[in-house]
Amino acid sequence: MKLKITTIGNSAGVILPKELMARLRLDKGDELYALETPDGIRLTVYDPTLAEQMDVAEGIMREDRQVLHKLAQ
């Protein structure tokens, strides 16, 4: 489904058609989560548990970059 970026105040946003909102079971005010994948960006219904886990993981990765770099080698 093709979406168009539009101006919303001083920001930019994407308008989600009613059909897409229904398929995602979303209502106005709900949150989406953007995940970067090898195939691009995936939008999914916001998951507070996943968000918390990602925040913890990102903090660990920032603190222990040298350890992660050694593991990747």
Z-matrix of the N, CA and C atoms (Angstrom, degrees):
N
C 1 1.445
C 2 1.526 1 108.27
N 3 1.292 2 116.34 1 129.11
C 4 1.454 3 122.01 2 -178.76
C 5 1.529 4 109.37 3 -85.96
N 6 1.344 5 115.89 4 130.86
C 7 1.455 6 121.84 5 179.12
C 8 1.519 7 109.00 6 -119.31
N 9 1.306 8 116.52 7 150.04
C 10 1.456 9 121.62 8 -178.50
C 11 1.518 10 109.95 9 -112.45
N 12 1.333 11 116.01 10 136.00
C 13 1.461 12 121.74 11 175.61
C 14 1.520 13 107.61 12 -83.78
N 15 1.325 14 115.93 13 132.27
C 16 1.454 15 121.20 14 -177.24
C 17 1.523 16 110.12 15 -131.85
N 18 1.305 17 116.91 16 162.84
C 19 1.454 18 121.72 17 178.00
C 20 1.527 19 109.19 18 -81.41
N 21 1.335 20 114.75 19 133.07
C 22 1.460 21 122.05 20 175.80
C 23 1.525 22 105.97 21 -131.27
N 24 1.326 23 116.06 22 99.57
C 25 1.464 24 119.92 23 -174.48
C 26 1.513 25 109.60 24 63.81
N 27 1.339 26 116.83 25 -127.21
C 28 1.465 27 121.62 26 177.86
C 29 1.529 28 111.65 27 -93.68
N 30 1.318 29 116.67 28 7.92
C 31 1.464 30 121.69 29 -176.98
C 32 1.520 31 110.31 30 -116.40
N 33 1.319 32 115.17 31 -177.08
C 34 1.462 33 121.52 32 174.78
C 35 1.517 34 107.48 33 -122.56
N 36 1.306 35 116.61 34 149.91
C 37 1.457 36 120.58 35 -179.84
C 38 1.502 37 111.05 36 -151.94
N 39 1.307 38 114.89 37 170.01
C 40 1.451 39 122.57 38 178.77
C 41 1.520 40 107.38 39 -114.40
N 42 1.311 41 116.80 40 132.08
C 43 1.452 42 122.21 41 176.54
C 44 1.529 43 107.76 42 -88.52
N 45 1.326 44 116.81 43 123.66
C 46 1.456 45 120.81 44 178.05
C 47 1.523 46 109.22 45 -94.80
N 48 1.324 47 117.60 46 122.66
C 49 1.464 48 120.44 47 178.07
C 50 1.530 49 110.93 48 -62.11
N 51 1.336 50 115.98 49 154.13
C 52 1.461 51 121.64 50 -179.45
C 53 1.524 52 111.64 51 -54.76
N 54 1.334 53 117.14 52 -39.09
C 55 1.459 54 121.16 53 -178.68
C 56 1.525 55 111.06 54 -61.62
N 57 1.327 56 116.40 55 -42.69
C 58 1.459 57 120.54 56 179.59
C 59 1.523 58 110.71 57 -68.79
N 60 1.326 59 116.94 58 -40.65
C 61 1.460 60 121.08 59 177.40
C 62 1.530 61 109.90 60 -58.99
N 63 1.325 62 116.47 61 -41.70
C 64 1.460 63 120.46 62 179.82
C 65 1.524 64 111.14 63 -65.83
N 66 1.326 65 116.86 64 -43.27
C 67 1.469 66 120.46 65 -179.72
C 68 1.517 67 112.00 66 -63.60
N 69 1.339 68 116.08 67 -35.51
C 70 1.466 69 120.85 68 179.37
C 71 1.523 70 112.25 69 -86.51
N 72 1.339 71 115.95 70 -3.87
C 73 1.478 72 122.46 71 -177.18
C 74 1.526 73 110.78 72 56.31
N 75 1.328 74 114.91 73 48.64
C 76 1.456 75 121.64 74 -179.42
C 77 1.520 76 110.94 75 -108.60
N 78 1.309 77 115.08 76 151.44
C 79 1.459 78 122.38 77 171.49
C 80 1.520 79 107.90 78 -125.36
N 81 1.306 80 116.80 79 162.47
C 82 1.460 81 120.54 80 176.40
C 83 1.520 82 108.65 81 -55.47
N 84 1.321 83 115.82 82 135.91
C 85 1.461 84 120.94 83 179.87
C 86 1.523 85 113.57 84 95.46
N 87 1.342 86 117.45 85 -16.55
C 88 1.466 87 119.98 86 176.69
C 89 1.524 88 109.32 87 -68.57
N 90 1.314 89 116.49 88 162.00
C 91 1.461 90 121.40 89 -179.51
C 92 1.525 91 110.39 90 -111.55
N 93 1.324 92 115.12 91 148.73
C 94 1.460 93 122.80 92 174.57
C 95 1.517 94 108.15 93 -114.47
N 96 1.312 95 115.94 94 155.40
C 97 1.454 96 121.62 95 177.87
C 98 1.523 97 107.98 96 -115.90
N 99 1.322 98 117.44 97 128.83
C 100 1.460 99 122.36 98 178.67
C 101 1.526 100 108.39 99 -98.67
N 102 1.322 101 116.23 100 119.54
C 103 1.462 102 122.25 101 179.67
C 104 1.520 103 109.05 102 -112.86
N 105 1.324 104 116.42 103 129.94
C 106 1.460 105 120.12 104 176.09
C 107 1.522 106 107.81 105 -84.72
N 108 1.325 107 116.28 106 124.40
C 109 1.458 108 122.24 107 -179.79
C 110 1.524 109 108.68 108 -122.19
N 111 1.312 110 118.63 109 167.61
C 112 1.468 111 120.14 110 176.45
C 113 1.529 112 112.62 111 -59.08
N 114 1.330 113 117.23 112 -25.26
C 115 1.460 114 121.35 113 -178.88
C 116 1.523 115 113.52 114 -92.11
N 117 1.314 116 118.41 115 -2.70
C 118 1.459 117 121.60 116 -178.75
C 119 1.518 118 110.58 117 134.02
N 120 1.305 119 116.71 118 -153.22
C 121 1.458 120 122.27 119 -179.51
C 122 1.523 121 109.28 120 -99.34
N 123 1.309 122 116.11 121 133.03
C 124 1.463 123 121.94 122 178.02
C 125 1.520 124 108.67 123 -112.56
N 126 1.323 125 116.42 124 125.59
C 127 1.455 126 121.68 125 175.12
C 128 1.512 127 108.33 126 -95.48
N 129 1.310 128 116.04 127 131.03
C 130 1.450 129 120.53 128 -179.62
C 131 1.520 130 109.06 129 -139.22
N 132 1.312 131 116.57 130 160.38
C 133 1.449 132 120.47 131 177.59
C 134 1.523 133 108.04 132 -60.25
N 135 1.291 134 116.80 133 135.34
C 136 1.457 135 122.80 134 -176.77
C 137 1.521 136 111.34 135 -56.72
N 138 1.315 137 115.45 136 132.70
C 139 1.458 138 122.22 137 178.99
C 140 1.524 139 108.26 138 -123.73
N 141 1.345 140 118.58 139 103.06
C 142 1.465 141 121.31 140 -176.89
C 143 1.526 142 113.29 141 -56.85
N 144 1.332 143 117.80 142 -35.68
C 145 1.461 144 120.36 143 179.68
C 146 1.518 145 110.65 144 -65.61
N 147 1.334 146 116.36 145 -46.03
C 148 1.453 147 120.61 146 178.10
C 149 1.523 148 110.34 147 -62.95
N 150 1.312 149 117.59 148 -41.72
C 151 1.466 150 121.17 149 179.94
C 152 1.522 151 110.77 150 -60.48
N 153 1.321 152 116.73 151 -42.91
C 154 1.462 153 120.27 152 179.08
C 155 1.529 154 110.75 153 -64.48
N 156 1.328 155 116.71 154 -42.85
C 157 1.459 156 121.08 155 178.50
C 158 1.527 157 111.12 156 -62.91
N 159 1.338 158 116.62 157 -40.43
C 160 1.463 159 120.25 158 178.94
C 161 1.529 160 111.19 159 -66.28
N 162 1.328 161 117.81 160 -38.81
C 163 1.463 162 121.21 161 177.28
C 164 1.525 163 110.85 162 -61.27
N 165 1.331 164 116.71 163 -43.95
C 166 1.465 165 121.25 164 178.31
C 167 1.528 166 109.81 165 -63.60
N 168 1.329 167 116.72 166 -46.29
C 169 1.470 168 120.88 167 -179.11
C 170 1.524 169 110.93 168 -61.65
N 171 1.331 170 117.78 169 -43.23
C 172 1.465 171 120.49 170 179.74
C 173 1.522 172 111.03 171 -64.64
N 174 1.324 173 117.57 172 -37.96
C 175 1.462 174 120.76 173 176.84
C 176 1.513 175 111.34 174 -63.01
N 177 1.322 176 117.50 175 -43.85
C 178 1.465 177 121.84 176 178.55
C 179 1.519 178 110.08 177 -63.72
N 180 1.331 179 116.67 178 -43.13
C 181 1.469 180 119.83 179 -179.46
C 182 1.521 181 111.38 180 -63.16
N 183 1.341 182 116.93 181 -38.04
C 184 1.464 183 119.83 182 178.11
C 185 1.526 184 110.82 183 -66.23
N 186 1.329 185 117.01 184 -42.24
C 187 1.463 186 121.42 185 -177.01
C 188 1.521 187 112.47 186 -72.70
N 189 1.319 188 117.65 187 -35.22
C 190 1.463 189 121.66 188 -172.27
C 191 1.524 190 112.65 189 -117.07
N 192 1.319 191 117.05 190 42.97
C 193 1.470 192 120.08 191 -178.84
C 194 1.514 193 112.76 192 -58.04
N 195 1.330 194 116.82 193 -40.08
C 196 1.464 195 119.99 194 -177.73
C 197 1.526 196 110.62 195 -64.08
N 198 1.329 197 117.77 196 -39.96
C 199 1.461 198 121.27 197 178.86
C 200 1.522 199 109.90 198 -64.39
N 201 1.324 200 117.08 199 -45.74
C 202 1.466 201 120.83 200 179.71
C 203 1.527 202 111.02 201 -62.73
N 204 1.330 203 116.39 202 -38.87
C 205 1.464 204 120.08 203 179.59
C 206 1.528 205 110.09 204 -63.40
N 207 1.335 206 116.95 205 -41.49
C 208 1.464 207 120.29 206 179.45
C 209 1.523 208 110.44 207 -66.25
N 210 1.335 209 118.06 208 -38.65
C 211 1.458 210 121.11 209 179.08
C 212 1.523 211 111.61 210 -64.92
N 213 1.313 212 116.93 211 -32.15
C 214 1.468 213 121.10 212 -177.89
C 215 1.524 214 111.95 213 -74.41
N 216 1.313 215 116.71 214 -19.47
C 217 1.466 216 119.39 215 -177.05
C 218 1.491 217 113.30 216 -80.62
